[in-house]
Each structure stands twice: as C-alpha cells, then as structure tokens.
Amino acid sequence: MESGTSDGSCVRLQIAELKSKLSETGSSAGTIYEPGISVEKGESSNFSPDDSLRRNSHRAPEQKLTLFALRLAVLEKAATGLGTLGFIWATVVLLGGFAITLDKTDFWFITIILLIEGTRIFSRSHELEWQHQATWSIADAGINSFRAIRSNSRSVITTVKSFFRPVVKASQHGREITRNRKMEIQKKAPSRVWTTTDVPLLPYAPWVFLSRNVSKLLYWLQLASASACVGLSLVKLVRHNYGEVAKGDTDKRNRQAALNIFYSLALAEALLFLLEKAYWEWKVICCRLLEQVNKECELGPSGMVSIRRFFYDAYSRCVSGSIFDGLKMDMVSFAMDLLASSSPDEQLIGAQILRSFAANDRFSDDTLQKIGISISVMERLVEMLNWKDPQEEEIRHSAAEILSKLAGKKQNSLRVAGIPGAMESISSLLHVSRTSTAAADEIFEKKIIFDSENYGVWTFNHLGLLILKKLARDHDNCGKIGNTRGLLPKIIDFTHADERLLKNGKASPSQILTVKRSLQVVRMLASTAGATGKQLRKEISEVVLTISNIRDILRCGEKHPVLQKLGIEILTSLALEEDATERIGGTGGLLKELFNIFFKQEIPDNQNHVKIAAGEALSMLVLESKNNCHRILKLNVTEQLVSALEIPVLHVNAARILRNLCSYSGSHCFDKLRDITTATPTILKAIMTAENKLQEVMIGLAAQVFRYMPPKESSSMFERAGIHEAELAGALVQILRKYPYPQIKIPRIRRFAIELAIWMMRDKDTNITMFRDLGMVKELENVIETTSELESFNIFSGTVGLSRHSTTIHSLVETAMQLLETE
C-alpha cells in the first residue's frame, strides 16, 4: 500500500478512471428516488498540487523572445548613444572648431560618415514601423532578408528579384479552417480601405516602392551604412593621414586627437550595430529562436506571424521606452489587445493565439484565468459569435472555441452567461438544417472533403451545443437558457434522428455528436431543481417534437445506447410534472419501446445501464398516474415484470413498477393485478436476505401485494417461501432498530416497514402480540422522535422533495400504536 499511494498517483488514477466512467454513462449512480447531494463541479475538482508545481516550473516560451528583445535593445541603445556622442563631437568640435583647418580628405570623410550615420539613424527609427506592417503579409519570407536567403536556399540575386516580383492581389489570403483542416485560399471581398502592406508609395514602379518592401530596403540600407562607416573609420585610424601641423600652429595642435576620438566613436557605433545584427541573425537563423518559441507555444505553421508580431512589439517597446518595458509583455495579454483591434487581421491573430493557449493543457489555466477577469475581452468574444461575414468565419470559430473552454470553469461560466445578449449570441451559432443529411452521409462514406459552408455550419452547431452544455451545469444559467427566446426549440430540434441515421452503421460521427450533445443539454435542463426546473420541464414537454424525437431514438437507436440512455433520462426528469407524464404516456408506442429495452435479452453487460434507466423511467411514469397504469396493464407485461424480480439487473425497478401499479391503478384493476401475488415468495425471500435499496423496494411492494390476498392465501405464500410470519416481524423490527434515523439512500425503508407491519397486525391478531413482544412500541416511539421531511416524499429533484405521500409517517405510527394497544 505504501508503494501504491506514497506519491498519490494511485489515488489520482482511480479518480480519473471514475470520472471517465461517469462521463461515458452521463450520470452518477444516484436516482430520482433519493435526494441528490449537490457537488460543485468547479476547477477544484481536478486540481492537483503536483500539476500546479509542474506548470509553474516551466517558463512561458515567449520569455525567450522578451529577453532576446531586451539584449538587442541594450546593444541598440548603446550604439545610438555612441552615435549621438559622435555626431555632437563632429558638429561641435570638428566641423565647428576645425572646419577651416581640417584636411580636405578628413573634411569629406567626416561629412560622409555623418551623412551615412544620419541615414542609418533615420532608417532605424522607421524600420520597426515598416516591419510591423510586413509581419501581416510576409508569412513565407521570414523575419528579414538574410533569413529569406538561407531558408529558401536562394542566391542574393534571386532574393533581390523576389523583392520586385508583381504583387499578389490582396483578394487572396490563406486561413486555417481548423487545426485538422487543410489550408485553403479564400477570396476576400474588395475592401473600401487600403491594406497597409499593399500601398504603392509612388505612382511609378509601384512594385519597388510597395510598403511591404520598404522594411527590407531600410534594413539593407542600414547594413550598407554601417559597413561603410566601419570602412571609412578604419582607413583613417590606420593611416593617421590627418595632414601636417606646422610648428607654432596652435589652431591644429589638438586636431589629431579630436579626429582619433571621432573616428573611434564612429567605428565603435558601427561595430556595435553590426554586433547587434550578427546577434540577431545568429539567434533567429542559426538558433531558430522564433520557430523554437512557436513550437513550444504549439501555435502551428500559421503561428509564425503571431510570434513575429509579438517579438517586434516587445523589441519596439524596449527601444522606444525603457529596456525593461518589453519584459512586461506576454502572449495572452498581447492577444487580448489584438482582439480589441479594429483590424480583422489583428483580430484573427489574437483569436488564434487565445484559442491555441486555451486548448493547451500547459497554458489553459493561466489563459482562461486572465480572460475570465477581463469583462471587456469576454464581451468581445461574445460579440464575435454574431459575426456572419464569411471573411470573419475563422475569427468567429476561434471565439466560439475559446468560450467553450471558458464555460468549463464554473466562475467563468457565470460571467459569460451574465453578459447581456450572451445567450442570444450563442443561439446564433445553432443552425438546424435537415436537407443535407443524405449528402452528409455520402460525404463521410466517400471521404469527400467538406465544402466550407456545410463544414462551418456543423462546426458552429457543435460548439454552440458544447457551450450550452457547459453553461447548463449551473442552475441560474439553465434559467437563462430557458428564458432566451427561440433557444429551447432550437436545441430540441437537434435531437431529431431518423431511422436511416440511427441504423446506418456508417453514420457520420458529426451528426451523432450533434444529437448526443443536444440530448445532454436537454437532460441537464430537464433535471434542474426548484421552480426553475419546473418551468423548464413544462416548456420542454410543450415542444411537440421533444417526446416524438426521443421515441424515434428508443425505437431505432439500438446501435447507439448512449443516445437511448440520454433520451430515457430526459423522460424520467419530465415525468416529475403531471402534464408531461400524461404527454409521454399518450405518445403512441413510447411505453412499449421502454419495455422492449427493459426486457431486452442478450444485451452486453456494459449496456445494462440503459435497461436500468428504462426501468426507472417506467416506474416514474406510473407514479400517481392512473392513465399510465391502465396503459401498461393493457400491454400485458405483468407476468414479465414478476419474472424480472429475480433478475439482478432488473429487480429493483421491476419492484418499483409493480408497487406503483398496485398503488395507483385503482380497485377496478384488481383482476389484472392478481398475477402479481405469485411473486410473493420471491418478495419475502428478498426482504429477509437483501439489504439497502433492494430490501426497501421489496418491503414497499410486499405492503401493496398483500392487500390483494385473503388471509388463507397469504399464509400459503409464507409456507411456499419457507418463512414464518414471526421471522418477517422480527426482520421489520430489526430494520427500524438498524435505521434509527432517516437514510438518504433509502429514505422510505422505515415507512414501508411500518406499512407492512400494520398489514400483518390487521391480518392476524396473533401478530399484534408478536410485534409487542419484539419491542415494536419502543421502535415506533423512536421513529416519532426522529422522523423528518426526507421520509415524506416519493421522489426528489436534487434536494427538493416531490410527490408527497398521501399518508404522513406520523399517521402510520399512530395507526400502528393503536393496533399494538388493542387487547
């Protein structure tokens, strides 16, 4: 045991396996016949300290870029400082003080160096601005011209020629439909404004002076200027040919030192700049820093544009302000800023970054936390769900995926649902279209690539239902979903699945997933507790397609037991309402289909949960419903139900169905219920040997079945079971003694035990003495002192009791006490 649990891994594994099983079946082991204990489904449910430490031990990948930007900025600012000092020295000391006495070559060297440096400083001050623009469209050329040469194995001439190739029309741009879809080119509608990367700066030779190429020209201009400056400075420093100084010429005595200082400053500045560029090229090209960060961020091929843009922003901040300003940047905040932009390209980059980070296990918690505390960002994401322009489809898709992740956190789901118009925006993702069902099957069978329109519709449907499913985990959100105009009928419409879809073994996974998610949402809404749940169940049952859609799934969905179970659970929850119960029973063939599933033979053990759910639904449908009792009796299934009492998978719900039939069918159905008395020996044996839930339902059934027997017949049943009445009486008293307080899992066992004891005392006077001798009076007094509301209801919706028993447990105890006092 020590080796298995020393690090807690065994415990976490068991919990993970349990969660997996619960998610597959769609519900926990609790039923509607016992109160549900509310368990928060927040982020703490799967929190592991080890996981937190492991996440914190890895630095954010973009920190490598911000540190790189800081180091570049140090070199850049050092070079700029030396350049400024050199410029001041030249203008004030040399040209200002020695302009007349300077040698002609020195004069022109200094002038050329100043012009070159001025050109380089001008180019540098504007290069970043142009590079920002270049990052939007030059996705294949790399970060600069050197990279284009090496990555594409081109010669300098080929690279230069590539700068002057004709401009690709702005009407074509690549976009990624999903991470699993192939990249495709879609045409953009003509824009009313210029794209900055496509602006021809001059009317002549526009392909040369296109703004997207200006950053490249400025980059090469800087390198040429720095190289020229190094060459000129070295020539003068090596030769020292500053002209001769005549004796007594005081005007030229400091000229040599002044010139040495100037050329040294110019050389140092140029070398620092070239060192910066060399460091840049080594990190970017040799070490492939951008690709490395992109790989660690898992942004995919299209993420290089985002990485470049982030790096240029960080570098620009370090150069423009403090060198530490760039260290304050991170990819999530950067993406959130882009999301608020008015530029579609920036919006797309921001949305793609947030989508990738929200889906990444390493970054999702931090990402969703930052998004969750920013109301403006969440409002922006919700707003994007309404965008219907085909050009903005990928932005809308990314926003939907981010919100689907965000809704998985309880606190965030409340914030999302609290945004005005959020439910209407989510509803806009849902588009019901059944006309393309046959075409969809053909597409999947022949593995034909989807056209973007149909693919987009199905993708948005899935995301919309997924968001609603996660939001519906909260009670308040369920009320908002129900109150959103037109949303509930939309969700129910997705539960439609015809025979061809359900029985086709090659049915498209996309369509089955749509039906499954819609059923999950409806089930969660229908199982909501309190007044909100009551209203939702009323609205769901009033939609005319709800019950008929579920009937089709039960009738034709034997290949999809998960869908059948979800549909049955919806019926069970709807049966909490009297009107819905009558609608379900009155839907042709529905009760028959439930019994077909309940009695189905040769079903795999892993599908028994469907049979159990069907039994629970049937027991609910006959609870306090005389009409449904009559409908079931007409199906002539009583004999099968009696036989099911001996089948472990079915016995609990079979007993519930029979008990409710006996309780609510009415006295005129006595003849049809006589066959149930044949099950008395089985019932008595179960009372004596079973425990917990089975014992509870068998005691309750016995109390009803014995009402249909005359005294002689009941005695013969005891004989057939091989049980004496004294043994049964002792077992009932022992049950009251064993459960001194009401039990959540078996809240009716004490009530049923008292009911059966009352029948036994009324059946035979000798039983009264027997119960008195067994200490029944004391146990009944204890029941009076410990009874609670828990024992007053047949069923529960969460922690709310429903269907109150017509006879209170106090009345039952008083009746039993009166019988015990009879002489």
N, C-alpha and C positions, 0 to 999 in steps of 0.2 A: 504493500500500500504506500509505503514511503516513496518508493521509486516512481510510483504512478502519479503521485499528486504533489511531489516536492516543489514543482515549479508551476503548478496549477494548470498545466497544459491539458491534462486528462479531463479536468472539470470543464474547461472551455470547449473541448471537443464534444463532450456529451451535450452541453447546452447548444452548441451549433447544430449537432445532429437532431436534437429535439426541435429546434426552430425550423429546420429544413422539413421535418415530417409534418409539422403543423402548417407550414406554408403550402405543402402539397395537398393536404386534405382540406385546407381552407378554414378550419375551425379547431377549437380546442376540444377537450373531452367533455366539457360541461354541456348540459342540455337546458331546454326551456323549462324543465320541471324542477329546477333548483335555482336559487338566486345566483347571479353571476357576480364574481368579485372583480371590481374594476382594477385593472392593472395598467399603469401608464406605459405607453409604447413610445417613449421618448428615446433620445440618443443615449441615455444612460443604460439602456437595456443591453447594449452590446459594447459597453465601454470596457476597455482593458488597460490598466496602468502600463503594462509592458508595451502595448501598442502605442500609447502616447509617448513613452520614452523613446521608442524606436523611431517614431515620426520626427520627434524633436532632435534626434541625433543626426539627422541628415539636413544639411543646409539647403536652403532654397536654391535651385540651379541658377536662377538669374543673379544671385550674388556674385557669381564669377564675372558676369558682364559689368555689374556696377563697380566692382573692384578694378577691373580692366579699364573702365572709363576713368576712374579716379587716377590711376597711374598715367594714363595718356594725358589727362588734364594737367598733372604736375609737370610733365615734360613740355606740354604746350605753353603753359603759363610761364615756365622758366625761359623758354625760347622767346616768347613775346616780351618778357621783361628785359632780356638782353637786347632784343631788337629795339625796344623803346630807348634803352640807355644808349645804344649805338647811334640811333637816329638823333637823339639830343646832342650827343657828343659831336657828331658830324656837323650838325647845323649851327651849334653854338660855338664850339671850339675851333673846328677845322674850317668850315666854309665861312663862318662868321669872323673868326680871328685870323686865319691864314689864307683866306681865299686868294689874295693877291700874291702871296709869297709861295703858294703851292706850286710844285712842278706840274707841268701840263698833264702828264700821264696820271699823276695822283689825283688831280682835279677831276679828270674824266672817270677814273676808276671809282672814286668816291661817289660821283654823281650817278654812275651806272648802278653801283651797289645800292644806293638809296632808292633809285627808281625800281630796281628789282625787288628790294625788300618791301617797298610800298605796294608793289603789285602783289607780292606774296601775302602781305597782311590783308590787303583788300580781298584777295581770293579766299583766304582762310576765314575771314569774317562772314563771308556769304556762302561758303561751301556747305556748311551744315544745313542751311536753309534749303539748298537745292538737293542735298542728299535725302532730306526728309521726303521731298516730292518723289525722288527716284525710287524710294522703297515701295511705293504703291504699285508700280508697274513693272519694274525690272526684277522680276522674280527669278529669272534664269541667268542673269549676268553676274550676280554675286554682289559683294559689298563694294567693290571698286574695280578699276580696270585691270590691276595686277591679277586679281582673282579670276577675272574672265579669261585671262591668258592661260593660267595654269589649269583651271578646272575644265576648260574646253579644249586644251591642248592646241591652241591656235598660235600662230605667229603674231608678232606685233602688227604686221601689215593687215592680217585678217581681222585682228581686233579693232584696229583703226577703221577698217572698212565697215565693220559691224556698227560703228557709231553713225555711219552715214546711210545705212540702208533705209528704204522707204518705211514710213511709219505705219504700223499695223493699225487698222481702224479701231477706234475706241468702242465700236459697236460689238466687239468680241471680247469676252473675258471669261477666264476659267473659274469655275466654282465647284466646290465639292458638295454633292447632294447629301451624302452621309459618309461616315468613315469607311463603310463597306461598299460604297458605290464607286464606280469608275468615274474618273474625272471627265467632264464633258464641257464643251464650249456652247454657251447660250448667247443669243443675240440680245443686246440691250436696246431698248427703245431710245431714239435720239434724245439727247439731253438739251435743255434750254440754256445751260451754262457750260462754260469751258471746263474741261478736266485739266488741272494744272500741269500734268505731265505731257499734255499734247498741245500746249500753247506754242505756236510759231512766233518767236520774239521779233523776227524781221521778215518783211514780205519776200525777201529774196533768199533762195537756198534754205527754205524753212526746215529741211531735214537736218541741216547743220546746227541751226540755232533753236532747235526744239528744246523746250525747258528740261525735258528728261535727260538731255545730253550735256547740259551746262555743267552739272556737278563733275562730270568726267573731265571736261575741258579745264575747269578750275583746279581739279586735282593734279592733272599733268602740268599745268602752269606753275603750281606751287613747287613741284619736284624740279622742274626746269630752273625756276628762280633760285631755289636753294642750292642746286648743283652749281649754277653759275656763280653764286655768291662764294661758295667754297673755293671754286677755281680761281677767281679773281683775288680773293683774300690770300690764298696760299702763294700765288705768284708774287704778290707784293711783300709778304712776310719772308719768303725765301730769298728774294733778290735784294731787298732793302734799298732799292734804287729810288731814293726819295729826293735826289738832286744834291748838289754840293752846297755846303754852307760856308760862306766866306768869313774870315776872321773879323771879329768886331760886329758881325751882322746879328744884332740882338733880336731882330724880328723872327729869325729862323732857328734860334738855338734850341727851342723845345718842339720843333716841328716833327722830328723823327720819333720822339717818344709819343707824341699825340697820335701820329699815324699808326704806330705799332698798336696802341690801345684800340684805335678804331677798327683796324683790320682783325685784331684778336676778338673783339666783340662780335664783329660780323661773322667771323669763322665759327665762334662758339655757338652763336644763334643758329646758323645754318646747320651745324653738326647736330645740335640738339633736336632741331626739326626733323632731320633725316633719321636720327636715332628713334624719334617718336614713330616715324613712318615705318622704319625697319621693325620696331617692336610690334606695331600694328600688323604688318604683313606676316610676321612670324607667328603671332597668336592666331590670326584669322585664317591664314593659308596653311602654314605648317602644322600648327596645333589644332586647326579646325575648331576653334572655340565656339563659334556660332552653331555649327552642326552638333557639337557635343551638348551644348545647353538645350538645343531644340530636341535632341534625343532624350535627354533627361526629363524635359518637360512633357515629352510624349505628345507633341503637337502635330506630328505628321509632316509630310512634304510641304503642305501649304503653310506650316508654322514658321518657315524661314522668314517670310515677310514680317510676321509679328515680332520675331526675335530681332531682326534688323531695326525695325522701327523703335522697339524698346531700347536697344543699345544706343541709337542716335539720340533719343530723348535724354537718356541718362548722361551721355557724353556732353550733350549741349548744355545741360544744367550744370555740370561740373565746370565747363569752360566759361559759361556766361556768369555764373554766380560763384558761390563757394565751391571748392573742390569736393566738399562733403555732401553737397545737395543731391548728387546722383545716388548716393548710398541710401537715401530715404525712399527710393523707388522700389516697387515690387510689381510682379506681373499682374496680380489681381487688381490692385489699385489702378495700374496703368490701363487694364482692360475696362474697368468700370468708368474711367474717364473717357475712353474712346466710345463707350456705349452711349454716352450722353451727347456725343458729337452730332452735328447735322449732316456729316458726310456719310453716305451709305458704305463707302469702303472702310472708313474708320469704325462704323457701327458693326460691320461684318467681322473685322479683326477682333474687336472687343468681345463680341458674342462668341466667336470661335474659341478664344482663349478661355473664357469663363466656362464654356461647355466642356472643354477638354479637362480643365482643372477640377470641375465639379464631378466629373466621372472618374477621376483618378483617385485610387484609394489613398495614395500618399498625401494628396493635396486637398481632397474633398472637404474635410472637416474645417480647415482654416478658410478655404474659399467660401463655403456656404455660410460660415460664421460672419465673414466680412460682408457678404451680400445681404445676409439677414438683418444686420444692424443698419443698413443703408436703405431707408424707405424710398428714397428717390430712385435708386437702382432697381428695386423691386417694382416700383410703379412703371419704370421704363420697360422692364421685361414684360409686364402685363400688357402695357400699351402695344408692344410689338406683336402680341398674339393676334391683334386685329388687322395687321397689315396683309392685304390680299394681293398686292402687286407682285407679279411673277418674279420681277427683279429682286424682290426682298424676301423671297421664299426661304433662302438659306438662313437669313437673319431670324426670320420667324421660327424656323425649325430649331435653331440654336437656343432661342429664348424659351421655347417650349421644353426642351430638354433640361435647361437649367432650372426652370420652375418645377419640373418633375422631380429633380434631385432635392430642390429646396423644400418641397412639400413633404419630403420624407422625414424631416425634423419637426417635431411637434410644435415648438415655439415658432419656427419659421412658417409652418402651415397656417397658424393662426394669423400671422402678419399678412401672408399672401391673401387669405380669404377676407381679411379686413380692409383691403384696398378697394375703394369704390369702383364698381364695374368689373371686379376681378372675375366673378362667375360668368358674367356676360362675355368677357374676353375668352375664357376657357371654353365656353359654349361655341364660340366661333370656330374652334378647332374641329368640331364634330360636323361631319357632312355625311348624311346617310344616302347611299346610292346602291340599289339592288340590281340595277340593269346590267352592271358589268360583272356580275357574279360568274356567269358562264365563261366570259372572256378571261377572268382571273384564273379559273381552274386550268384553262388551256395554256395560259402563260406559264403557270407553275409546272404543268406536265411537260411542256416542250422547252422549259428553261429559257424562255424568251425574255430579253431584258425589258423591264417596265418602261413605258413612256413616263416622262417626268410628271405629267399631270395626275395620272392614276396613282403613281407611287407617292406623290406628295399628299394626296387625299388620304390614303391608307396610313401613311406615317403620322399625319396630324391626328387622325382618329385615335390611333393607339396612344399617342402622347396625351391627348385630351382626356381619354379614359383613365390613363395612368395617373395623371394629376388629380382627377376627381377621386380616384380610389384612395390615394394617399391623404387627400383632404378629408375624406369621409371618415377617417379614423377618429376624428374629433366630433363630439356631439353638436357643438354650435355650428360647425361647418356643414353638417348634414342638414340643419335647418335652413342655412343659406342656399344650399343646392336645391332643396325643395321649393324655396321661395323664388328662385330665378325663373323668370317666365320662359316657358318652352324647353327648359333644360331636361326636366324629368322625362317627357315623352321622347326626346332625342335619345337619351340613354337607353330607354326601354326598347326603342326601335332597333338598336344594335343587338338585342338579344334574339332577333329573328334568325333562325337557321332551318332551312328546309330539308326535306328528306335527301335530296341529291347531295347536299353539302355534308350532312352527318354520316351518311352511309358510304360516301366515296372515300376509299382508303387513301387516295392521293389528294385529298382536300388541301387547299392552300393553308399553311401554318398561319399566315396573316389573318385570314378570315376566322379561323378557330380562335386565335388570340383575341380578336375583336369581340367575339361572342363571350369568351371567358371573362374578359375584363369588364364588359358591360354587366354580366351577371354578378360579378363580385361587387361592383358599385351598388347595384340594386339590392343585393343581400345586405350590405352594410347599412344602407338607408333604411331598409325594412326592419332591421334588428335594432334600430335606435330606441333607446328607452325614453320614458316620460311622455309628456304632452307632445313634444316634437315628433317622437316616433309614432305616436297615434295618428297625427296628422299626415305624416309621410306614408304610412301604411294605407290610409284612406285614399290618398292621391294615387299611389301606385296601383292599388286594386281597381281604381276607377278608370285607368287607362285600359282600353278594351283589348289591346294586344298583349298585355302582360301575361295573363294566365294561359292564353292560347299558344303563345310563343314557348312557354315552359312545357306545355303539353306536347308540343312537337319534339322538343328535346328529349322528353321522357320516352316518347314513342319510338323515335328513330336514332337516339344517341347512344346505343349500347357500346359503340366503339369509343365513346367519349365519356367515361364515367365521371370525370371531374366536372364536366358541364351538367350532367344529370344531378350530381350532388348539390351543386350550387343552385340549380333550379328548385330542387326539393327543399333546401334550406330557406329559400325565398317564400315558398308556400307555407312552411312552418311558421315563419315570422308573420306573414299576412294573416294566418289563421288566428292570431291574437285578437283580431277585430271581427265582430259578429257578421257584419255585412260582407267582409272579404271571405269569411268562411263559407257563406252561402253562395257567393260567386264561384268559388273554387269547386264546391260540390256540384254546382249546377252546370259546370263546363263539361260537355259530353266526353266521356271516356277517361277523364283525368283520374278519378278514383280507381278505375280499373287498371290504368297504367302504373299507378303507385303500388297496387297489389301485385302486379306482374313482376315489378322489380323486387318487392319484399319477399315473394315466394320463389324467385328465380333460382333454379338449380345450376350446378356445375359452374359456379362463378368463382374466379380466383380469390384467394384469401385477402389479397391486397385491395380488393374491391368491396369487401364486406361493409365498409363504411357507408357505401351507397345504400345498401339494404337497411342498415341501421337508421340512416336518415329518413328513408321512405317509411319505416315503421313509426318513427317519431312524428312525421307529418300526418300520417293516418290517425294516430292517437289524438293529435291536436284537432283534426277536422271533425272528429266525432264528440269532442268535449263540448258539452252543453248545446249540441246541435241535433235536435230530433230529426230534422230532414236528412242530414248526412247519415245518421244511424240507419234510417229507413233505406237510403240508397245503398249502403253497404250490405244490409241484410238481403236486399234483392240480388246482390252479386253472388249469394250462396257461398261465402268464404268462411263461414263459421267453423266448419269442420277442419279446414286448413289452419285456421288460427289456433284451434285446440291442439292440433298436431305440432304447431310451431312452438308451443310451450316447452317442448322437450329438446328444442334445437338451441344450443348456447348462444348463437349469434342473434336469434330472433326472440328468445323467451321473454325478455324484459318488455319490449314494445308490443309483443303479442298479448301479454297480460294487460298492458295499459289499454289496448284497443278493446279487448273483451270486457274489461271493467267499465269503460265508458259506454260501451253498447248496453251493458246491463243497467247502468245508472240512468241513461238519458233516452233510451228507446221508447219508454212508456209501457204501461201494463198490457196494452193490447198486442204487444210483440212477444208475449210470454212464450207462445208455442214455438216461435222461431229461435228463441234463446235456450230452449230446453237442452239442445245438444251440448251446450257449454258445461252442463252438470257432469258430463262424462269425464271432464278434466279434473274433477275434484281430487282424486288420489294424487295426481301429479302436483297439484297445488299444495296439498297438505305436506307431501314429502319435501317440497321446496321450502316451505315455511320452517320445517324442522331442521333442515340441513344448510340452507343458503344463508347468506349474510348481506348486509348493506342494501343496495338498490334492489336486487332480485327479491330479497326477503320482503322489502317494503311493498313492492307491487303485487307479490303473491298474497300477502295478507289483505291488501285492499281488494284484490279480486275475490278472495275467499269470502269476505264480508258481503259481497254482492251476489255471488253464486249461490250461497246457502239460502238466500231469500227465495229462490225458486224451487226449494226442496221441502217436501213434508218431513216430519221427524223421523219416520222409519227409513226413508231414503238416505237421509244424512247419516244415520247410524251405519247403514250398509257401506257408505262411502268410507267411513272411518275404518271399517273392517277390511275393505279392499286395499286401503293404503297401509294397513298394518300399524295404525297409530290409534292410541286411546285418547279419548277426549281430555283425560287428565293430563296427558303429556302435552297436548296442544295448549291447555290452560296454563300449565307451568311455563311453556315457552313464551306465551304472551306476557305473563307477569315478569319473566326474566328480561324480556325486551324493554319493558317500562323501567326495570331496575338498571339495565345496561345503559340506557339513554336518559339520564336524569335531566338533561337539558335538550332543547330542540337542536337538531343537527342540520347543517347547511346542505350536505349531500343527500340526506334522506329526511326532508322536513316533515313528511306525513306519516312516518312509521308509528309514532305514538298514537296518532288519531286513528289509523287503520286498526291498530291493536285493540284499542278501546271499542271500536265499532264491532269487531269480530267477537270480543268478549261479551258485549251486550247481546248479540245474536245467540251466543251459546247459553247465556243465562236465561234468555227468553225461551230458548228451545227446550231446555230441561231444568227443572227446579233443582236437581241434584248438583248442577254445575254452579249454582249460586254458593252453596256451602263449600264447594271445592275452591272457588276463587277466594272466598272469605278466608279459608284456612291457609291459602298460599300467600296471604298478605296483600291482596289486591287493594284493600282500602287505603293502606299506607301509601302505596304507589300512586293511587289516584289523587290523594292529597298533595303529593309532591308535584304531580302534573299541574294542578291548580296554581301552585305557587311559582312554577317555572314556565308556564305557557307564555308564548309571545306571538306577535303578528306573523312570524315566519310560518306558523302552523295553520294560518287562516286562509291560505291561497292554494289553488290547484297548480298554477303556473306563475312564472316570473319573467319580467322583461328587465334584464340586468338585475338591479337591486329593488325594482318596483314590483310589488305583488299584483297579480291579475286574477280574475275569476275567483272571487271569494267563495269559500264553501258556504252552502246554504245553512248548515248547522254549525254553530261555533263549538270549539272543543270544550268550552265551559258547559254547554248544554249536554254534550256527550258524557262528561264526567258526572254531572248531576243525575243523568238517567242511570248510569252505571251504579252510582252510590245508592240511589233509590232501590234498585234491584237487589243490591247487596244487603240492604236493611230489611228486605222482605223476609218474614219468618216462614 
